[in-house]
Amino acid sequence: MAVRIRDIAEKLGAEVLTGEDGLDRDVGVVISSDLVSDILCCRDVEAFLITGLAKIQILRAADMIDLIGICFVRGKAPEAEVVDYAREIGLPVILTPKTMYESCGLVYQLGAKSGAYIPPGRGE
């Protein structure tokens, strides 16, 4: 059974901030980081991000690499410009009070696969 963004939101007790119409998308892999440089190294398709960095640069990175959704952890609500930009690009964004560690563990329990990190200059 494929893991959907909706499944992740339910498992994490997350609030849906944007992208309700994209919650039934299948998640290919899940990545987790607070570093934009690490996120930009994700080469996987249908990737979903778990992060504690609720800033506009995360949305810009997400748009660049075609992430299918983002979960902000630790209850770190993004500023209005972040939510507005997510709406503009049609990106589902959810917010959970859980820690990143706990969130990753719970999402792993759903059967989600881990994304690959390919450092710059290696791989493709």
N, CA, C and O atoms as CSV, one atom per row, in Angstrom:
chain,resi,resn,atom,element,x,y,z
A,1,MET,N,N,0.837,-1.188,0.000
A,1,MET,CA,C,0.000,0.000,0.000
A,1,MET,C,C,0.876,1.243,0.000
A,1,MET,O,O,1.818,1.344,0.785
A,2,ALA,N,N,0.573,2.170,-0.861
A,2,ALA,CA,C,1.340,3.412,-0.935
A,2,ALA,C,C,0.980,4.339,0.227
A,2,ALA,O,O,-0.158,4.361,0.697
A,3,VAL,N,N,1.960,5.089,0.670
A,3,VAL,CA,C,1.743,6.094,1.705
A,3,VAL,C,C,1.333,7.385,1.002
A,3,VAL,O,O,1.976,7.815,0.044
A,4,ARG,N,N,0.266,7.990,1.484
A,4,ARG,CA,C,-0.213,9.255,0.937
A,4,ARG,C,C,0.104,10.386,1.918
A,4,ARG,O,O,0.344,10.144,3.101
A,5,ILE,N,N,0.101,11.602,1.420
A,5,ILE,CA,C,0.320,12.756,2.296
A,5,ILE,C,C,-0.738,12.776,3.391
A,5,ILE,O,O,-0.440,13.109,4.538
A,6,ARG,N,N,-1.960,12.424,3.048
A,6,ARG,CA,C,-3.046,12.375,4.031
A,6,ARG,C,C,-2.713,11.401,5.172
A,6,ARG,O,O,-2.989,11.694,6.335
A,7,ASP,N,N,-2.127,10.253,4.843
A,7,ASP,CA,C,-1.741,9.263,5.855
A,7,ASP,C,C,-0.716,9.858,6.820
A,7,ASP,O,O,-0.795,9.663,8.032
A,8,ILE,N,N,0.240,10.584,6.257
A,8,ILE,CA,C,1.275,11.220,7.080
A,8,ILE,C,C,0.641,12.251,8.010
A,8,ILE,O,O,0.943,12.283,9.203
A,9,ALA,N,N,-0.229,13.084,7.470
A,9,ALA,CA,C,-0.889,14.115,8.276
A,9,ALA,C,C,-1.663,13.485,9.431
A,9,ALA,O,O,-1.594,13.965,10.562
A,10,GLU,N,N,-2.394,12.418,9.149
A,10,GLU,CA,C,-3.173,11.746,10.192
A,10,GLU,C,C,-2.271,11.128,11.247
A,10,GLU,O,O,-2.524,11.271,12.443
A,11,LYS,N,N,-1.220,10.440,10.814
A,11,LYS,CA,C,-0.305,9.767,11.745
A,11,LYS,C,C,0.371,10.778,12.677
A,11,LYS,O,O,0.610,10.487,13.849
A,12,LEU,N,N,0.676,11.969,12.145
A,12,LEU,CA,C,1.375,12.985,12.924
A,12,LEU,C,C,0.428,13.925,13.669
A,12,LEU,O,O,0.877,14.824,14.380
A,13,GLY,N,N,-0.869,13.720,13.510
A,13,GLY,CA,C,-1.829,14.634,14.134
A,13,GLY,C,C,-1.603,16.053,13.657
A,13,GLY,O,O,-1.682,17.009,14.429
A,14,ALA,N,N,-1.317,16.174,12.357
A,14,ALA,CA,C,-0.914,17.456,11.788
A,14,ALA,C,C,-2.102,18.272,11.309
A,14,ALA,O,O,-3.138,17.741,10.907
A,15,GLU,N,N,-1.914,19.569,11.366
A,15,GLU,CA,C,-2.868,20.526,10.813
A,15,GLU,C,C,-2.492,20.771,9.353
A,15,GLU,O,O,-1.320,20.972,9.036
A,16,VAL,N,N,-3.469,20.754,8.481
A,16,VAL,CA,C,-3.230,21.036,7.062
A,16,VAL,C,C,-3.307,22.548,6.875
A,16,VAL,O,O,-4.341,23.168,7.125
A,17,LEU,N,N,-2.183,23.135,6.426
A,17,LEU,CA,C,-2.139,24.583,6.213
A,17,LEU,C,C,-2.506,24.958,4.782
A,17,LEU,O,O,-3.184,25.961,4.558
A,18,THR,N,N,-2.064,24.164,3.818
A,18,THR,CA,C,-2.361,24.423,2.408
A,18,THR,C,C,-2.413,23.101,1.652
A,18,THR,O,O,-1.958,22.065,2.138
A,19,GLY,N,N,-2.974,23.166,0.465
A,19,GLY,CA,C,-2.901,22.035,-0.455
A,19,GLY,C,C,-3.809,20.868,-0.147
A,19,GLY,O,O,-3.444,19.718,-0.393
A,20,GLU,N,N,-4.990,21.143,0.390
A,20,GLU,CA,C,-5.917,20.073,0.735
A,20,GLU,C,C,-6.206,19.150,-0.448
A,20,GLU,O,O,-6.402,17.947,-0.273
A,21,ASP,N,N,-6.230,19.719,-1.644
A,21,ASP,CA,C,-6.540,18.911,-2.822
A,21,ASP,C,C,-5.389,17.993,-3.233
A,21,ASP,O,O,-5.571,17.135,-4.097
A,22,GLY,N,N,-4.203,18.158,-2.630
A,22,GLY,CA,C,-3.064,17.297,-2.947
A,22,GLY,C,C,-2.766,16.248,-1.894
A,22,GLY,O,O,-1.757,15.550,-1.986
A,23,LEU,N,N,-3.625,16.126,-0.899
A,23,LEU,CA,C,-3.357,15.204,0.210
A,23,LEU,C,C,-3.412,13.730,-0.179
A,23,LEU,O,O,-2.879,12.884,0.539
A,24,ASP,N,N,-4.037,13.416,-1.290
A,24,ASP,CA,C,-4.132,12.014,-1.695
A,24,ASP,C,C,-3.028,11.592,-2.656
A,24,ASP,O,O,-3.094,10.510,-3.240
A,25,ARG,N,N,-2.019,12.433,-2.825
A,25,ARG,CA,C,-0.869,12.064,-3.659
A,25,ARG,C,C,-0.044,10.993,-2.953
A,25,ARG,O,O,0.140,11.035,-1.736
A,26,ASP,N,N,0.444,10.042,-3.727
A,26,ASP,CA,C,1.325,9.008,-3.189
A,26,ASP,C,C,2.713,9.595,-2.970
A,26,ASP,O,O,3.232,10.336,-3.804
A,27,VAL,N,N,3.297,9.248,-1.834
A,27,VAL,CA,C,4.636,9.708,-1.481
A,27,VAL,C,C,5.638,8.657,-1.944
A,27,VAL,O,O,5.558,7.495,-1.546
A,28,GLY,N,N,6.584,9.071,-2.787
A,28,GLY,CA,C,7.619,8.150,-3.246
A,28,GLY,C,C,8.648,7.908,-2.157
A,28,GLY,O,O,8.941,6.764,-1.807
A,29,VAL,N,N,9.198,9.000,-1.620
A,29,VAL,CA,C,10.195,8.929,-0.546
A,29,VAL,C,C,9.978,10.094,0.409
A,29,VAL,O,O,9.318,11.079,0.078
A,30,VAL,N,N,10.549,9.960,1.600
A,30,VAL,CA,C,10.515,11.028,2.594
A,30,VAL,C,C,11.942,11.430,2.901
A,30,VAL,O,O,12.809,10.584,3.120
A,31,ILE,N,N,12.174,12.739,2.916
A,31,ILE,CA,C,13.471,13.261,3.319
A,31,ILE,C,C,13.257,14.155,4.534
A,31,ILE,O,O,12.160,14.670,4.751
A,32,SER,N,N,14.310,14.334,5.320
A,32,SER,CA,C,14.201,15.135,6.522
A,32,SER,C,C,15.493,15.910,6.730
A,32,SER,O,O,16.576,15.328,6.804
A,33,SER,N,N,15.367,17.230,6.822
A,33,SER,CA,C,16.536,18.065,7.050
A,33,SER,C,C,16.102,19.484,7.360
A,33,SER,O,O,15.005,19.906,6.994
A,34,ASP,N,N,16.966,20.209,8.033
A,34,ASP,CA,C,16.790,21.638,8.249
A,34,ASP,C,C,17.780,22.439,7.411
A,34,ASP,O,O,17.836,23.664,7.518
A,35,LEU,N,N,18.555,21.757,6.586
A,35,LEU,CA,C,19.563,22.415,5.763
A,35,LEU,C,C,19.102,22.480,4.313
A,35,LEU,O,O,18.862,21.446,3.690
A,36,VAL,N,N,18.979,23.680,3.777
A,36,VAL,CA,C,18.545,23.841,2.400
A,36,VAL,C,C,19.495,23.121,1.450
A,36,VAL,O,O,19.055,22.528,0.466
A,37,SER,N,N,20.797,23.168,1.738
A,37,SER,CA,C,21.772,22.506,0.861
A,37,SER,C,C,21.533,21.003,0.796
A,37,SER,O,O,21.691,20.406,-0.270
A,38,ASP,N,N,21.160,20.381,1.898
A,38,ASP,CA,C,20.841,18.948,1.890
A,38,ASP,C,C,19.565,18.673,1.104
A,38,ASP,O,O,19.489,17.702,0.351
A,39,ILE,N,N,18.579,19.519,1.278
A,39,ILE,CA,C,17.309,19.337,0.585
A,39,ILE,C,C,17.510,19.433,-0.924
A,39,ILE,O,O,16.912,18.673,-1.686
A,40,LEU,N,N,18.344,20.359,-1.344
A,40,LEU,CA,C,18.597,20.539,-2.779
A,40,LEU,C,C,19.338,19.349,-3.391
A,40,LEU,O,O,19.365,19.202,-4.612
A,41,CYS,N,N,19.932,18.509,-2.560
A,41,CYS,CA,C,20.638,17.322,-3.055
A,41,CYS,C,C,19.717,16.124,-3.243
A,41,CYS,O,O,20.169,15.059,-3.663
A,42,CYS,N,N,18.454,16.280,-2.943
A,42,CYS,CA,C,17.503,15.189,-3.136
A,42,CYS,C,C,17.205,15.047,-4.614
A,42,CYS,O,O,16.793,16.006,-5.266
A,43,ARG,N,N,17.410,13.862,-5.139
A,43,ARG,CA,C,17.173,13.609,-6.558
A,43,ARG,C,C,15.982,12.665,-6.777
A,43,ARG,O,O,15.736,12.210,-7.894
A,44,ASP,N,N,15.262,12.385,-5.712
A,44,ASP,CA,C,14.148,11.445,-5.801
A,44,ASP,C,C,12.874,12.132,-6.294
A,44,ASP,O,O,12.665,13.324,-6.066
A,45,VAL,N,N,12.047,11.371,-6.959
A,45,VAL,CA,C,10.760,11.897,-7.404
A,45,VAL,C,C,9.699,11.606,-6.346
A,45,VAL,O,O,9.821,10.675,-5.550
A,46,GLU,N,N,8.666,12.426,-6.366
A,46,GLU,CA,C,7.568,12.285,-5.410
A,46,GLU,C,C,8.078,12.349,-3.966
A,46,GLU,O,O,7.616,11.600,-3.105
A,47,ALA,N,N,9.034,13.249,-3.711
A,47,ALA,CA,C,9.639,13.371,-2.386
A,47,ALA,C,C,8.824,14.310,-1.491
A,47,ALA,O,O,8.332,15.351,-1.926
A,48,PHE,N,N,8.704,13.903,-0.234
A,48,PHE,CA,C,8.005,14.666,0.794
A,48,PHE,C,C,9.035,15.051,1.848
A,48,PHE,O,O,9.869,14.228,2.225
A,49,LEU,N,N,8.990,16.286,2.326
A,49,LEU,CA,C,9.995,16.804,3.264
A,49,LEU,C,C,9.432,16.979,4.662
A,49,LEU,O,O,8.332,17.500,4.846
A,50,ILE,N,N,10.213,16.532,5.652
A,50,ILE,CA,C,9.945,16.821,7.062
A,50,ILE,C,C,11.057,17.747,7.521
A,50,ILE,O,O,12.236,17.412,7.408
A,51,THR,N,N,10.681,18.930,8.048
A,51,THR,CA,C,11.684,19.920,8.419
A,51,THR,C,C,11.212,20.795,9.575
A,51,THR,O,O,10.016,20.902,9.846
A,52,GLY,N,N,12.160,21.405,10.239
A,52,GLY,CA,C,11.852,22.366,11.290
A,52,GLY,C,C,12.125,23.790,10.845
A,52,GLY,O,O,11.944,24.731,11.618
A,53,LEU,N,N,12.559,23.952,9.606
A,53,LEU,CA,C,12.893,25.279,9.084
A,53,LEU,C,C,11.673,25.831,8.340
A,53,LEU,O,O,11.486,25.569,7.152
A,54,ALA,N,N,10.863,26.586,9.047
A,54,ALA,CA,C,9.607,27.101,8.496
A,54,ALA,C,C,9.825,28.482,7.874
A,54,ALA,O,O,9.197,29.462,8.274
A,55,LYS,N,N,10.711,28.541,6.905
A,55,LYS,CA,C,11.074,29.805,6.255
A,55,LYS,C,C,10.828,29.720,4.761
A,55,LYS,O,O,10.696,28.629,4.207
A,56,ILE,N,N,10.768,30.861,4.120
A,56,ILE,CA,C,10.472,30.935,2.693
A,56,ILE,C,C,11.502,30.200,1.845
A,56,ILE,O,O,11.156,29.673,0.787
A,57,GLN,N,N,12.767,30.152,2.284
A,57,GLN,CA,C,13.788,29.476,1.468
A,57,GLN,C,C,13.493,27.981,1.316
A,57,GLN,O,O,13.885,27.379,0.317
A,58,ILE,N,N,12.819,27.384,2.276
A,58,ILE,CA,C,12.436,25.975,2.153
A,58,ILE,C,C,11.421,25.808,1.024
A,58,ILE,O,O,11.498,24.851,0.253
A,59,LEU,N,N,10.477,26.733,0.929
A,59,LEU,CA,C,9.483,26.659,-0.147
A,59,LEU,C,C,10.131,26.871,-1.504
A,59,LEU,O,O,9.763,26.217,-2.480
A,60,ARG,N,N,11.076,27.765,-1.570
A,60,ARG,CA,C,11.765,27.992,-2.845
A,60,ARG,C,C,12.558,26.748,-3.261
A,60,ARG,O,O,12.570,26.369,-4.432
A,61,ALA,N,N,13.213,26.124,-2.289
A,61,ALA,CA,C,13.944,24.876,-2.568
A,61,ALA,C,C,12.967,23.785,-2.992
A,61,ALA,O,O,13.232,23.044,-3.938
A,62,ALA,N,N,11.852,23.688,-2.301
A,62,ALA,CA,C,10.831,22.686,-2.626
A,62,ALA,C,C,10.338,22.858,-4.052
A,62,ALA,O,O,10.151,21.880,-4.776
A,63,ASP,N,N,10.133,24.089,-4.446
A,63,ASP,CA,C,9.667,24.381,-5.798
A,63,ASP,C,C,10.736,24.016,-6.834
A,63,ASP,O,O,10.411,23.521,-7.913
A,64,MET,N,N,12.001,24.257,-6.510
A,64,MET,CA,C,13.100,23.955,-7.431
A,64,MET,C,C,13.234,22.463,-7.713
A,64,MET,O,O,13.511,22.063,-8.843
A,65,ILE,N,N,13.036,21.640,-6.681
A,65,ILE,CA,C,13.244,20.195,-6.864
A,65,ILE,C,C,11.932,19.413,-6.931
A,65,ILE,O,O,11.931,18.182,-6.885
A,66,ASP,N,N,10.830,20.127,-7.040
A,66,ASP,CA,C,9.510,19.510,-7.226
A,66,ASP,C,C,9.085,18.588,-6.085
A,66,ASP,O,O,8.580,17.492,-6.325
A,67,LEU,N,N,9.290,19.034,-4.839
A,67,LEU,CA,C,8.758,18.271,-3.707
A,67,LEU,C,C,7.239,18.226,-3.828
A,67,LEU,O,O,6.627,19.124,-4.405
A,68,ILE,N,N,6.636,17.170,-3.277
A,68,ILE,CA,C,5.180,17.055,-3.367
A,68,ILE,C,C,4.482,17.514,-2.088
A,68,ILE,O,O,3.254,17.596,-2.053
A,69,GLY,N,N,5.250,17.814,-1.036
A,69,GLY,CA,C,4.649,18.292,0.201
A,69,GLY,C,C,5.701,18.507,1.265
A,69,GLY,O,O,6.827,18.019,1.167
A,70,ILE,N,N,5.305,19.257,2.294
A,70,ILE,CA,C,6.208,19.575,3.407
A,70,ILE,C,C,5.449,19.443,4.714
A,70,ILE,O,O,4.273,19.793,4.814
A,71,CYS,N,N,6.157,18.925,5.720
A,71,CYS,CA,C,5.652,18.912,7.094
A,71,CYS,C,C,6.612,19.722,7.955
A,71,CYS,O,O,7.797,19.402,8.049
A,72,PHE,N,N,6.094,20.770,8.582
A,72,PHE,CA,C,6.873,21.526,9.553
A,72,PHE,C,C,6.642,20.900,10.919
A,72,PHE,O,O,5.503,20.650,11.314
A,73,VAL,N,N,7.736,20.647,11.640
A,73,VAL,CA,C,7.673,19.970,12.935
A,73,VAL,C,C,7.821,20.957,14.095
A,73,VAL,O,O,8.049,22.150,13.895
A,74,ARG,N,N,7.687,20.430,15.298
A,74,ARG,CA,C,7.849,21.187,16.538
A,74,ARG,C,C,6.876,22.362,16.643
A,74,ARG,O,O,7.133,23.322,17.370
A,75,GLY,N,N,5.760,22.284,15.916
A,75,GLY,CA,C,4.760,23.347,15.988
A,75,GLY,C,C,5.238,24.681,15.460
A,75,GLY,O,O,4.653,25.718,15.773
A,76,LYS,N,N,6.308,24.669,14.652
A,76,LYS,CA,C,6.880,25.910,14.132
A,76,LYS,C,C,6.044,26.414,12.960
A,76,LYS,O,O,6.289,26.071,11.804
A,77,ALA,N,N,5.069,27.221,13.285
A,77,ALA,CA,C,4.164,27.741,12.258
A,77,ALA,C,C,4.915,28.715,11.350
A,77,ALA,O,O,5.604,29.616,11.829
A,78,PRO,N,N,4.777,28.527,10.045
A,78,PRO,CA,C,5.438,29.436,9.112
A,78,PRO,C,C,4.742,30.791,9.060
A,78,PRO,O,O,3.569,30.918,9.413
A,79,GLU,N,N,5.479,31.790,8.617
A,79,GLU,CA,C,4.922,33.128,8.446
A,79,GLU,C,C,3.926,33.106,7.291
A,79,GLU,O,O,3.915,32.172,6.489
A,80,ALA,N,N,3.095,34.131,7.214
A,80,ALA,CA,C,2.052,34.222,6.190
A,80,ALA,C,C,2.623,34.133,4.784
A,80,ALA,O,O,2.004,33.522,3.912
A,81,GLU,N,N,3.797,34.731,4.537
A,81,GLU,CA,C,4.365,34.699,3.187
A,81,GLU,C,C,4.711,33.272,2.755
A,81,GLU,O,O,4.634,32.947,1.570
A,82,VAL,N,N,5.087,32.429,3.701
A,82,VAL,CA,C,5.400,31.031,3.401
A,82,VAL,C,C,4.126,30.292,2.996
A,82,VAL,O,O,4.112,29.571,1.998
A,83,VAL,N,N,3.077,30.470,3.760
A,83,VAL,CA,C,1.799,29.812,3.471
A,83,VAL,C,C,1.241,30.322,2.136
A,83,VAL,O,O,0.730,29.542,1.331
A,84,ASP,N,N,1.342,31.626,1.912
A,84,ASP,CA,C,0.854,32.202,0.653
A,84,ASP,C,C,1.603,31.634,-0.543
A,84,ASP,O,O,0.995,31.313,-1.564
A,85,TYR,N,N,2.919,31.509,-0.423
A,85,TYR,CA,C,3.729,30.974,-1.521
A,85,TYR,C,C,3.389,29.495,-1.763
A,85,TYR,O,O,3.312,29.052,-2.909
A,86,ALA,N,N,3.191,28.746,-0.692
A,86,ALA,CA,C,2.804,27.336,-0.836
A,86,ALA,C,C,1.487,27.217,-1.577
A,86,ALA,O,O,1.337,26.358,-2.445
A,87,ARG,N,N,0.531,28.074,-1.243
A,87,ARG,CA,C,-0.754,28.082,-1.956
A,87,ARG,C,C,-0.553,28.408,-3.430
A,87,ARG,O,O,-1.152,27.790,-4.310
A,88,GLU,N,N,0.305,29.392,-3.676
A,88,GLU,CA,C,0.567,29.838,-5.047
A,88,GLU,C,C,1.122,28.706,-5.921
A,88,GLU,O,O,0.745,28.573,-7.085
A,89,ILE,N,N,2.018,27.895,-5.351
A,89,ILE,CA,C,2.631,26.808,-6.128
A,89,ILE,C,C,1.885,25.481,-5.972
A,89,ILE,O,O,2.286,24.466,-6.541
A,90,GLY,N,N,0.798,25.497,-5.197
A,90,GLY,CA,C,-0.029,24.297,-5.045
A,90,GLY,C,C,0.615,23.202,-4.212
A,90,GLY,O,O,0.402,22.018,-4.473
A,91,LEU,N,N,1.403,23.586,-3.209
A,91,LEU,CA,C,2.136,22.618,-2.398
A,91,LEU,C,C,1.419,22.323,-1.083
A,91,LEU,O,O,1.161,23.246,-0.311
A,92,PRO,N,N,1.091,21.060,-0.811
A,92,PRO,CA,C,0.530,20.723,0.490
A,92,PRO,C,C,1.554,20.963,1.607
A,92,PRO,O,O,2.696,20.509,1.528
A,93,VAL,N,N,1.127,21.675,2.631
A,93,VAL,CA,C,1.971,21.952,3.796
A,93,VAL,C,C,1.178,21.587,5.040
A,93,VAL,O,O,0.037,22.014,5.220
A,94,ILE,N,N,1.811,20.784,5.899
A,94,ILE,CA,C,1.169,20.395,7.155
A,94,ILE,C,C,2.063,20.802,8.318
A,94,ILE,O,O,3.263,21.019,8.151
A,95,LEU,N,N,1.462,20.902,9.494
A,95,LEU,CA,C,2.171,21.352,10.693
A,95,LEU,C,C,1.859,20.400,11.842
A,95,LEU,O,O,0.694,20.167,12.165
A,96,THR,N,N,2.911,19.847,12.460
A,96,THR,CA,C,2.734,18.946,13.596
A,96,THR,C,C,3.479,19.478,14.819
A,96,THR,O,O,4.530,20.105,14.682
A,97,PRO,N,N,2.941,19.233,16.010
A,97,PRO,CA,C,3.654,19.631,17.225
A,97,PRO,C,C,4.777,18.647,17.588
A,97,PRO,O,O,5.582,18.925,18.476
A,98,LYS,N,N,4.828,17.522,16.913
A,98,LYS,CA,C,5.821,16.491,17.239
A,98,LYS,C,C,7.236,16.926,16.829
A,98,LYS,O,O,7.407,17.790,15.969
A,99,THR,N,N,8.231,16.318,17.453
A,99,THR,CA,C,9.625,16.598,17.103
A,99,THR,C,C,9.953,15.959,15.751
A,99,THR,O,O,9.199,15.128,15.245
A,100,MET,N,N,11.072,16.353,15.185
A,100,MET,CA,C,11.488,15.764,13.916
A,100,MET,C,C,11.775,14.275,14.097
A,100,MET,O,O,11.386,13.459,13.261
A,101,TYR,N,N,12.447,13.926,15.173
A,101,TYR,CA,C,12.782,12.526,15.448
A,101,TYR,C,C,11.519,11.674,15.526
A,101,TYR,O,O,11.421,10.630,14.880
A,102,GLU,N,N,10.556,12.130,16.323
A,102,GLU,CA,C,9.314,11.372,16.478
A,102,GLU,C,C,8.550,11.320,15.155
A,102,GLU,O,O,8.012,10.274,14.790
A,103,SER,N,N,8.501,12.431,14.444
A,103,SER,CA,C,7.791,12.479,13.159
A,103,SER,C,C,8.383,11.494,12.167
A,103,SER,O,O,7.650,10.765,11.499
A,104,CYS,N,N,9.700,11.470,12.067
A,104,CYS,CA,C,10.354,10.547,11.134
A,104,CYS,C,C,10.063,9.100,11.515
A,104,CYS,O,O,9.807,8.269,10.643
A,105,GLY,N,N,10.100,8.793,12.803
A,105,GLY,CA,C,9.813,7.437,13.253
A,105,GLY,C,C,8.392,7.016,12.930
A,105,GLY,O,O,8.163,5.894,12.479
A,106,LEU,N,N,7.444,7.897,13.154
A,106,LEU,CA,C,6.042,7.576,12.871
A,106,LEU,C,C,5.791,7.406,11.375
A,106,LEU,O,O,5.040,6.522,10.962
A,107,VAL,N,N,6.421,8.254,10.568
A,107,VAL,CA,C,6.267,8.137,9.119
A,107,VAL,C,C,6.929,6.852,8.626
A,107,VAL,O,O,6.416,6.201,7.715
A,108,TYR,N,N,8.048,6.487,9.215
A,108,TYR,CA,C,8.705,5.223,8.874
A,108,TYR,C,C,7.765,4.047,9.177
A,108,TYR,O,O,7.691,3.093,8.403
A,109,GLN,N,N,7.059,4.120,10.293
A,109,GLN,CA,C,6.113,3.058,10.651
A,109,GLN,C,C,5.007,2.887,9.613
A,109,GLN,O,O,4.450,1.799,9.467
A,110,LEU,N,N,4.694,3.952,8.901
A,110,LEU,CA,C,3.679,3.866,7.844
A,110,LEU,C,C,4.168,3.064,6.641
A,110,LEU,O,O,3.375,2.617,5.813
A,111,GLY,N,N,5.490,2.888,6.559
A,111,GLY,CA,C,6.062,2.166,5.435
A,111,GLY,C,C,6.675,3.066,4.378
A,111,GLY,O,O,7.021,2.606,3.290
A,112,ALA,N,N,6.812,4.342,4.693
A,112,ALA,CA,C,7.413,5.278,3.740
A,112,ALA,C,C,8.890,4.951,3.550
A,112,ALA,O,O,9.570,4.514,4.478
A,113,LYS,N,N,9.372,5.171,2.332
A,113,LYS,CA,C,10.776,4.922,2.015
A,113,LYS,C,C,11.596,6.171,2.238
A,113,LYS,O,O,11.101,7.291,2.112
A,114,SER,N,N,12.862,5.964,2.573
A,114,SER,CA,C,13.791,7.072,2.787
A,114,SER,C,C,14.350,7.566,1.463
A,114,SER,O,O,14.648,6.776,0.567
A,115,GLY,N,N,14.487,8.872,1.352
A,115,GLY,CA,C,15.077,9.460,0.154
A,115,GLY,C,C,16.585,9.338,0.182
A,115,GLY,O,O,17.186,9.177,1.245
A,116,ALA,N,N,17.197,9.415,-0.996
A,116,ALA,CA,C,18.647,9.314,-1.120
A,116,ALA,C,C,19.266,10.703,-1.084
A,116,ALA,O,O,18.744,11.642,-1.686
A,117,TYR,N,N,20.359,10.824,-0.390
A,117,TYR,CA,C,21.124,12.060,-0.369
A,117,TYR,C,C,22.331,11.861,-1.264
A,117,TYR,O,O,23.150,10.973,-1.027
A,118,ILE,N,N,22.440,12.680,-2.283
A,118,ILE,CA,C,23.578,12.588,-3.202
A,118,ILE,C,C,24.348,13.889,-3.105
A,118,ILE,O,O,23.903,14.912,-3.625
A,119,PRO,N,N,25.512,13.865,-2.439
A,119,PRO,CA,C,26.288,15.102,-2.289
A,119,PRO,C,C,26.678,15.679,-3.634
A,119,PRO,O,O,26.863,14.937,-4.599
A,120,PRO,N,N,26.806,17.000,-3.711
A,120,PRO,CA,C,27.227,17.624,-4.976
A,120,PRO,C,C,28.535,17.024,-5.467
A,120,PRO,O,O,29.456,16.770,-4.691
A,121,GLY,N,N,28.593,16.805,-6.778
A,121,GLY,CA,C,29.816,16.252,-7.380
A,121,GLY,C,C,29.883,14.743,-7.364
A,121,GLY,O,O,30.847,14.163,-7.863
A,122,ARG,N,N,28.879,14.096,-6.801
A,122,ARG,CA,C,28.844,12.630,-6.759
A,122,ARG,C,C,27.585,12.141,-7.430
A,122,ARG,O,O,26.598,12.870,-7.529
A,123,GLY,N,N,27.619,10.952,-7.876
A,123,GLY,CA,C,26.424,10.378,-8.492
A,123,GLY,C,C,26.293,10.852,-9.924
A,123,GLY,O,O,27.233,10.766,-10.715
A,124,GLU,N,N,25.103,11.359,-10.246
A,124,GLU,CA,C,24.783,11.751,-11.620
A,124,GLU,C,C,25.646,12.898,-12.105
A,124,GLU,O,O,25.497,13.344,-13.243
